[in-house]
């Protein structure tokens, strides 16, 4: 089984993110695992949307599993 991993903030999840997941699947990957920033995003600021909202959006957008990076 080919599994792809995507590291993202999804703050907010948008059509471009869904497109990327679709493209990964078109490239032959059977599963997509996303590793998402916690309440503090990669740029160091607070996330605009809660983790659960961003997780549900990613799953609805085609991700099979969404994991959250540990906060420092």
C-alpha positions, 0 to 999 in steps of 0.5 A, a space after each residue: 500500500 502506498 501512503 502519502 504524508 502531507 504536513 500542513 496547517 489547514 488554517 483554514 482548509 481550502 479548495 487548494 488543499 483538497 486539490 492537493 489531496 486529490 492530486 496525491 491520489 491521482 499519483 497512485 497513493 492509496 492513503 493520505 495521512 496529514 500531519 497538522 499544526 496544533 493551536 500554534 501554527 508553523 509561523 508561530 501565531 495562534 491558529 484562527 480555527 480550532 484543531 477539531 474544526 481543521 481536522 474535520 475539514 481535512 477529513 471531509 476534504 479527502 484525508 484518511 488520517 489527520 495527526 496533530 504535531 505536539 506543541 512545544 
